[in-house]
Amino acid sequence: AYDRLTEASKQVMRENLSSARAQLLGAGFPALDDDQVRSIRAPTLLITGEHSPAFLLRLTDRLEELIPNVERIEIPDASHIMHEENAPAVNEAILAFIGRHQRSST
């Protein structure tokens, strides 16, 4: 996946490396509080890529179990940076989700 990135995307990743390293190897992410996640009432869209890293898929699996009003979609031919690798599919998924959940203005 890295080899398919544009040079600009690779540069952004290099610039953010110290932050990512601190999160993943340092204190890490905050613990997931099941009760707080269950309290989410807004319609929620979870998006993963077909080639997303396994640890992100496990996190998304858990969020899908906990959030009451959740939809999930997998973007084909994409990894974690799906918005770059398959932008049309991401845009379509988001717009369809918004369309299903927007409130009527009447």
PyMOL commands that set and color helices and strands:
alter all, ss='L'
color gray80, all
select helices_A, chain A and resi 2-4+7-15+17-25+34-38+54-66+82-85+87-101
alter helices_A, ss='H'
color red, helices_A
select strands_A, chain A and resi 44-49+70-75
alter strands_A, ss='S'
color yellow, strands_A
deselect
rebuild
show_as cartoon
